[in-house]
Structure formats: C-alpha cells, structure tokens
Amino acid sequence: MTNKSKSTAAKASMQSAADAEIQTALQSQTPFRAFWSAFCENRGALVGLSILAIIILAAIFADFIAPHSLSEQYRDSVRAQPVFAGGSWKFILGTDGVGRDTLSRLIYGARTSLFIALAVVVVSMFFGIALGLLAASTSVAVDVVISRVIESLMAFPSLVLAVLLVAVLGPGLFSTIIAVSIGYLPTYVRLMRACAKTELSKDYVTAAKVMGVGKFRLMVRTILPNCMAPLIVQAALGTSGALLEAAALGFLGFGVQPPTPEWGAMLADAREFIRSDPWIVTLPGLAILITVIAINLAGDGLRDALDPKLRRS
C-alpha cells in the first residue's frame, strides 16, 4: 500500500471515529440539553428570548424598577420631553398628557399586556385541548357538533368577535381575556383534533388498547404528550397575536380601563398629541412592536428545536 493510500485510510478512520464520538455525545444528551442545543442554533431566537426575558423581568419587578408611581400626576411637567429630545433626566421618556411618567407606565403596562396575552394562551389552549381530545375520541355526532361550532366561530374575524363579546360582557381586564380567548379557541381545537386523529391510527395506540388502557387515560396519558410539541409552538407564536389583539381592544376603548396602564390604552390616550408631541404615542407603539418581534423570534427558534425535521444539521 502506498503512502498516499495509507494517509487516505487514516483520515477516513479518524473521520469515522469523530462521527462516532459526535453521535455518542448526541445520544448521551438529556432531552433538555438536546432541545437547548437545537434552540441555540438560531441566533435570532436567542436575541428574541433575551429581549423577552428583559421585558418579563421588568414587568415582574416593576414596583422596584419604575422611577415614579404609575398614576401620580406632575402638573408642572405635563407633556415633558424625553431625554433624547432635550428633556430632563427626572423623566427619562417624558410625561403624558396629564403629567404621568411615561417610562413608569410603560413598565407597568408590560405587566398588564403580558398578563393578558399569557392568560389568553393558557385559557384557550386548555379548553382547546379538552375539546379537541373530546372530538377525536368520542362518537361521530359529538365530533360533528364540535367541528361545526368551531367553524361558526371561525366565520368571524377574531377582533370583530372579541369586540362583540366585550360589548356584551362590558369592558375590563377579565372581559378582554375571555373575549380574546374565545377568538383563539378554534386554532387549538383544530390542531389538537387533527394531531389526536393521527396518533390514534398508530401502532402504539393499538397496543395500548389491547392492553386494556381506558379511553381517558389513553387520550391524556398516551396521546396528549405526543401532541404537545405543535401545541407549544402554536402557543408561543399565538402569544404575540393575543398581545396585539388585546392592545387593539385597549386602543378602541373596550379593553383595560384607566387608570390601569396598558400599551393599547396608552396609544389611545396619546393619539391626540401625535402631531405636537409624537413621542407620547410612539413609545407605547415601539413597546408593542419590540415585544411582538421578540416573541415571534423566540417562537421561531422553539419551532425549529421541537421539530426534528426543521433542525439544522
């Protein structure tokens, strides 16, 4: 054998050994480490998660971070300019039309807006999973009834349906959560039903039935865990939509009522100053924009990490 052939064989052997080590390392990873490794491959997702973590921490610790009270009015500083426009450092982002500190209200508004978005996702996902499993596991008649009701809800744009429900229930925090949750319910019902129907046709479900596993345990303990990945991704991406819809209701006056700070309501209060003091209306809009982009970036990385077909090699 020539020296060149020996060198080629040695390189091939070293490559095979390296591939085997990588495969062993991947197999030895815990599920969380494997998920985090796949998530970290998407740099945009890491940026979005970092921004989102900062916003969530600011919302949680708003009582300690906010420089001023959320409702205190400084009559001698009405519509004060922010620092970047030549204003005082006492009010870093200026004040609104009645003299309240904009930065403090943005921080407290993050708490309200994120709470609404997360509550909407939790409520709609919980009832969507329950109805989807019920439609997939019971009789054809029940499946048809649930499907027709869900299709009826989908006939209305979600924002129009939310406005209609809030008009009936009355404006407020919990009315907003209920109204937006009903609008997002069909997405989770249809996703859960489709996923459950697919899983019911697989061999491991047949084996569980042969072993005598009850229907409730079969759906909750066997099928539901295998359907959670797409549901989690949908929940992550749906959070930004819920936040936007809640902000739209607040802007229209159907959402959270004053003096509770909420980004959509802050936009509505500031729209009359859009020409004279544009920063008052720009800052809440930027807060919504940045948060929505951060959630979407993190959700995109979550989708890549949970779906092996989308993972980068």
Legacy VTK file of the C-alpha trace (Angstrom):
# vtk DataFile Version 3.0
C-alpha trace
ASCII
DATASET POLYDATA
POINTS 313 float
0.000 0.000 0.000
1.368 3.425 -0.979
1.873 6.280 1.480
-0.996 8.176 -0.163
-3.392 5.261 0.320
-2.311 4.889 3.934
-2.902 8.604 4.536
-6.372 8.431 2.974
-7.299 5.396 5.040
-6.037 7.071 8.210
-8.104 10.203 7.503
-11.191 8.093 6.837
-10.637 6.203 10.083
-10.221 9.436 12.029
-13.388 10.878 10.438
-15.359 7.765 11.314
-14.107 7.925 14.890
-15.036 11.606 15.144
-18.522 10.920 13.745
-18.982 8.088 16.223
-17.951 10.370 19.111
-20.375 13.076 17.987
-23.191 10.539 17.663
-22.429 9.160 21.121
-22.383 12.664 22.598
-25.732 13.482 20.989
-27.293 10.268 22.254
-25.977 10.895 25.763
-27.560 14.356 25.930
-30.586 14.833 28.138
-33.787 15.919 26.329
-33.470 19.443 27.731
-29.831 19.777 26.640
-30.696 18.484 23.181
-33.573 20.979 22.956
-31.408 23.869 24.179
-28.622 22.941 21.771
-31.066 22.984 18.855
-32.617 26.241 20.073
-29.223 27.953 20.334
-28.522 27.249 16.672
-30.980 30.022 15.833
-29.279 33.279 16.826
-32.385 35.309 16.147
-34.266 33.133 18.623
-31.620 33.797 21.277
-31.895 37.544 20.677
-35.680 37.375 20.889
-35.557 35.279 24.058
-33.100 37.699 25.673
-35.272 40.724 24.881
-38.385 38.901 26.056
-36.673 37.882 29.298
-35.742 41.524 29.979
-39.320 42.664 29.365
-40.747 39.919 31.603
-38.304 40.721 34.415
-39.138 44.417 34.117
-42.845 43.578 34.359
-42.344 41.327 37.394
-40.172 43.801 39.267
-41.988 46.938 38.098
-42.536 48.065 41.695
-38.760 48.272 42.183
-37.663 49.382 38.704
-40.196 52.092 37.851
-38.788 55.511 38.824
-42.212 57.014 39.601
-45.719 55.963 40.549
-47.864 54.753 37.664
-50.696 57.189 38.450
-49.004 60.213 40.067
-49.548 63.380 38.031
-46.863 66.064 37.826
-48.876 69.124 36.851
-45.771 71.240 36.351
-44.359 68.741 33.811
-47.291 67.948 31.536
-46.056 66.516 28.209
-42.436 66.933 29.248
-39.958 65.991 26.551
-37.859 62.812 26.860
-34.102 62.957 27.404
-33.275 62.240 23.745
-35.340 65.323 22.781
-33.655 67.613 25.315
-35.796 66.857 28.348
-34.831 66.368 31.995
-33.378 63.147 33.431
-36.147 63.229 36.039
-38.475 61.933 33.322
-36.274 59.850 31.028
-39.012 59.198 28.466
-41.043 62.295 29.240
-44.599 62.502 30.560
-48.037 62.001 29.031
-50.929 64.413 28.536
-51.748 64.634 32.256
-48.185 64.630 33.581
-47.656 60.931 34.381
-44.187 59.434 33.861
-44.136 57.558 30.542
-41.318 55.160 31.458
-43.070 54.036 34.635
-46.339 53.491 32.814
-44.601 51.531 30.061
-43.026 49.227 32.653
-46.305 48.693 34.489
-48.084 48.391 31.144
-45.798 45.476 30.267
-47.165 43.656 33.306
-50.769 44.165 32.184
-50.224 43.415 28.491
-48.131 40.284 29.073
-50.573 39.016 31.701
-53.456 39.332 29.243
-51.505 37.597 26.456
-50.370 34.715 28.681
-53.830 34.309 30.232
-55.407 34.165 26.768
-52.966 31.462 25.648
-53.452 29.371 28.807
-57.262 29.580 28.749
-57.679 28.976 25.005
-55.084 26.185 24.996
-56.672 24.394 27.984
-60.192 24.381 26.562
-58.893 23.774 23.033
-57.050 20.632 24.155
-60.113 19.387 26.051
-62.494 19.933 23.122
-60.003 18.581 20.579
-59.481 15.358 22.541
-63.240 15.029 23.015
-63.887 15.455 19.289
-61.197 12.933 18.355
-62.090 10.216 20.876
-65.883 10.173 21.065
-68.682 9.485 18.603
-69.013 10.965 15.146
-72.016 13.028 16.288
-70.002 14.767 19.021
-67.149 15.350 16.582
-69.524 16.935 14.055
-71.155 19.196 16.662
-67.813 20.448 17.995
-66.444 20.937 14.488
-69.494 22.913 13.343
-69.396 25.179 16.426
-65.683 25.837 15.905
-66.241 26.588 12.216
-69.001 29.019 13.195
-66.554 30.878 15.443
-64.002 30.946 12.627
-66.535 32.628 10.343
-65.970 35.874 12.281
-62.650 37.746 12.331
-61.166 37.281 15.801
-61.034 41.020 16.537
-64.655 41.554 15.476
-65.730 38.611 17.631
-63.728 39.982 20.571
-65.330 43.433 20.217
-68.789 41.836 20.098
-68.137 39.766 23.224
-66.645 42.678 25.163
-69.647 44.809 24.205
-71.862 42.143 25.787
-69.661 41.430 28.831
-68.558 45.011 29.430
-65.014 46.405 29.119
-62.379 45.314 31.599
-59.408 43.035 32.179
-61.231 39.716 32.539
-63.707 40.528 29.770
-60.741 41.110 27.461
-59.192 37.768 28.419
-62.450 35.873 27.848
-63.222 37.600 24.543
-59.763 37.113 23.027
-59.557 33.521 24.335
-62.763 32.559 22.538
-61.360 34.012 19.330
-58.195 31.896 19.657
-60.003 28.721 20.769
-60.646 27.278 17.249
-56.915 27.157 16.459
-56.138 24.857 19.382
-59.251 22.716 18.930
-58.490 22.007 15.281
-54.793 21.411 15.934
-55.475 19.062 18.854
-58.165 17.151 16.976
-56.002 16.660 13.875
-52.980 15.578 15.896
-55.038 13.179 18.050
-56.663 11.640 14.972
-53.224 10.997 13.519
-51.907 9.432 16.718
-54.973 7.185 17.104
-54.035 5.348 13.919
-50.538 4.407 15.131
-49.418 1.032 16.422
-48.554 2.094 19.958
-52.137 3.274 20.485
-53.446 -0.052 19.202
-51.121 -1.854 21.605
-52.339 0.293 24.500
-55.954 -0.547 23.622
-55.150 -4.260 23.514
-53.576 -3.974 26.970
-56.891 -2.623 28.266
-55.953 1.034 28.790
-59.073 3.126 29.449
-60.156 5.794 26.961
-59.499 8.745 29.294
-56.039 7.523 30.250
-55.304 6.665 26.611
-56.086 10.204 25.458
-54.497 12.083 28.360
-51.503 9.928 29.267
-50.651 8.342 25.904
-51.774 10.597 23.056
-51.637 14.102 24.546
-47.867 14.061 25.356
-47.123 13.171 21.721
-49.189 16.155 20.537
-47.644 18.778 22.813
-44.821 19.919 20.505
-47.046 21.596 17.862
-49.331 22.926 20.599
-46.408 24.547 22.432
-45.150 26.129 19.218
-48.630 27.433 18.414
-48.947 28.820 21.940
-45.595 30.605 21.657
-46.455 32.181 18.322
-50.051 32.876 19.387
-48.895 34.927 22.363
-47.848 37.782 20.096
-51.206 37.725 18.319
-53.059 37.767 21.634
-50.973 40.729 22.779
-51.762 42.623 19.575
-55.464 41.860 19.833
-55.593 42.951 23.482
-53.789 46.159 22.528
-56.314 46.727 19.725
-59.200 46.344 22.182
-57.489 48.766 24.541
-56.974 51.240 21.724
-60.671 51.038 20.826
-61.663 51.589 24.458
-63.029 48.064 25.003
-60.053 46.701 26.914
-58.463 47.535 30.250
-59.911 50.767 31.599
-57.992 53.759 33.059
-56.083 54.368 35.208
-54.612 50.849 34.760
-51.688 51.197 32.323
-51.921 49.058 29.179
-50.000 49.684 25.980
-53.051 49.796 23.685
-54.904 52.155 26.003
-51.776 54.335 26.234
-51.796 54.610 22.452
-55.431 55.688 22.510
-54.790 58.327 25.174
-51.834 59.745 23.228
-53.256 59.856 19.696
-54.401 63.474 20.060
-50.756 64.513 20.549
-49.412 62.669 17.503
-48.521 65.946 15.752
-47.484 68.147 18.647
-45.694 65.549 20.851
-45.160 62.423 18.724
-43.004 60.596 21.315
-46.035 60.141 23.586
-47.719 57.897 21.014
-44.513 56.450 19.530
-43.131 54.892 22.718
-46.101 52.577 23.517
-46.181 51.545 19.861
-42.468 50.691 19.991
-43.045 48.665 23.158
-45.710 46.600 21.385
-43.564 46.227 18.259
-40.409 45.119 20.103
-42.301 42.655 22.294
-44.163 41.082 19.368
-40.955 40.706 17.329
-39.147 39.174 20.326
-41.956 36.656 20.890
-42.023 35.702 17.205
-38.251 35.237 17.064
-38.289 33.053 20.172
-41.265 31.107 18.815
-39.454 30.502 15.540
-36.492 29.033 17.425
-38.841 26.946 19.540
-40.431 25.526 16.405
-37.019 24.584 14.989
-35.956 22.957 18.266
-39.127 20.914 18.769
-39.471 19.722 15.168
-36.561 17.401 14.203
-37.321 17.948 10.513
-36.503 21.659 10.871
-33.338 21.280 12.926
-30.200 22.470 11.238
-27.584 19.821 10.570
LINES 1 314
313 0 1 2 3 4 5 6 7 8 9 10 11 12 13 14 15 16 17 18 19 20 21 22 23 24 25 26 27 28 29 30 31 32 33 34 35 36 37 38 39 40 41 42 43 44 45 46 47 48 49 50 51 52 53 54 55 56 57 58 59 60 61 62 63 64 65 66 67 68 69 70 71 72 73 74 75 76 77 78 79 80 81 82 83 84 85 86 87 88 89 90 91 92 93 94 95 96 97 98 99 100 101 102 103 104 105 106 107 108 109 110 111 112 113 114 115 116 117 118 119 120 121 122 123 124 125 126 127 128 129 130 131 132 133 134 135 136 137 138 139 140 141 142 143 144 145 146 147 148 149 150 151 152 153 154 155 156 157 158 159 160 161 162 163 164 165 166 167 168 169 170 171 172 173 174 175 176 177 178 179 180 181 182 183 184 185 186 187 188 189 190 191 192 193 194 195 196 197 198 199 200 201 202 203 204 205 206 207 208 209 210 211 212 213 214 215 216 217 218 219 220 221 222 223 224 225 226 227 228 229 230 231 232 233 234 235 236 237 238 239 240 241 242 243 244 245 246 247 248 249 250 251 252 253 254 255 256 257 258 259 260 261 262 263 264 265 266 267 268 269 270 271 272 273 274 275 276 277 278 279 280 281 282 283 284 285 286 287 288 289 290 291 292 293 294 295 296 297 298 299 300 301 302 303 304 305 306 307 308 309 310 311 312
